[in-house]
Amino acid sequence: MRTLPIILLATLAGCGSDSDTENTSLQEEQAEFVTFQDIIGTWKSPLEDDSSEEEYTVIKANGHMIDYSYDSNFGNCYETFDSVMSTIEDLGQGNFKIRHLEKENDVYEEYSSQIVAIALLGNDLVFSGTENDVPYTQTSFASDILESDFMAALCEE
């Protein structure tokens, strides 16, 4: 009689495993994970504070992320900072590592990094992650502005 509970438990566990595996396989087949190639381009970040400001991020094919800021109160130009840089690396299954670097003595050194999940919802790029143990979601919008457009309108230093 002692073997009956073990056989019953094994049978129930086996039934649950097949069902769970089938559901997981179906979900994986249906999910289309974002790849690095999907996110190369220009993305506009929403700024609710001031309608005179705009912020864009260009994700380049080499993994560099360049930020450009526009403030119509400051001048009709875009500003970028050579002393800071970000990179993005595809970890697979829609997960990416973003590294933030700061230039010191002509060498970029990492000051922070984080793993984020990225999803494409229409023309929106949705980042989900955790910062200081607090979960967040940030949405950027696809833009047709080319990096050369920013470079042609850079603010004078």
Helices and strands as residue ranges (DSSP letters): H 3-30, H 36-39, E 41-45, E 53-59, E 64-71, E 78-79, E 84-92, E 95-104, E 107-121, E 124-131, E 134-143, H 147-152
